């Protein structure tokens, strides 16, 4: 038992030091078993997955990712997201993660689609939590993908905004994004304490990223968990349209939930995650 614990500790420390060498990600590894890569949403901390990990029914080796510019990590040069994508690919390959399960929230879900399409021989299953292949198309349907520019009036206003005004802006967003008000302060702190340039330009990278071309390449078993707060009919239309090129996937709505499903409907969320993982054993 002591040997096993010591080995696990050494492995975790090794992986942490390895990730320090990455430009755009840092990875915290816990336990042993089948690898599960957990990708947070934009401007969020890897801590968003702490409670999910605690409620896993089986033993897994969890890899919690943080992105540069967030959760007190040093920022990287623009374009931010392309560096994140390349470092995730590098991490999975160099760590030789096989039969990998990826769970991603929001941007993390979009990245899970990209990774599953790129690394078919590594990724066994993905679970996308309220994430789309092309978020930019949802928010700006008349704007062509890849055409969002860093230098625009809204981005410039965010860059010059006072900390107090920025915090107020985040508070307004959270009213729509998370119904569990006890989590608002935590999420707000993640966003407010981010590197402002990464927050602004990184989100533009996010809007420019379209993972749709990777959908037809995905062989991994796919579960999509979606929020219902914007209306079931409209949400279902959006998801079916955006995932049209993904051949096989399961799709489930979380009732009475906004974007942060893991916080708004935690017991339902844990049940879906555990059931999906058991079905792949």
C-alpha positions, 0 to 999 in steps of 0.5 A: 500500500505504501509503495502504491501511494509513493508511486502515485505521488511521484507520478503526480509530481513528475507530471506537474513538472512536465506540464510546467514546461508546456507553454499554455497548459498546466496539468494536475494529476491524481491517482492511478487507473484509466486516464481522464482528461478534464478541460475547464471552460474559458477563464475557469480554473481546473477546480471546477472539476474537483467535486466531479472527481470526488463523486466518480464511482470508480478509480481513474487517473485524473488530469486536470488542465489549467490554461495559461493566463487563468488560475494565476498561470503566466500568460502566453502570446497571442494567438492563445488558443492555437498554443493551447491546442498544440500543447494539449496534443503534445501532452497526450502524446508525450504522456502516452495516454491511451484509452483516454476519456476527455470531459470538457465544459464549454470551450473544454468541450470544443477542445475535446471534439478537436482532440478526439478528431486529431488523436483517434488512436488515443481517445476512447470517449468524450463527454461534452458539457454544454459545448458546441463545435462553433460557438462563434456561429451561435453568437454571431450567425451572420459572421464568417468563422475566423473573421473576428478581429482583436482590434474592435470597439468591444474588445478595446473597451474590455481591455481599458475597463476598470476592475470594478466595472469588469467585475460588475460585467462578470456578475451580470453574466453569471446571472444567466450562466449559473443558477446556483448562486452559492458558486457565483463568487468562486466563478467570478474570482476565476474570471476577474483574476484572469490576465485581462489580455488573455481574457479578451483576445483569448475569447476572440480566438474561441469565437474564431475556432470551428471544430466542425471539420473534426466531427466526421473524424471522431471515432470515440464514443460521445456523450453531449450534456446540454443545459435547458435554460434557453428553451428545449426546442431552440437548444435542441435545434442548435445542437442538432444543427451544429453536430450534424456531421457527428455520426454517433452520439448520445444527447441529454438535457439537464432540466432546470440548469444553466451553463454550469450543469455540474453546479446547477444539477450536480447529482444528475450530472454525476449520475450521467458521468458515472453511467457513461464511464461504466458503459465504456468499461 
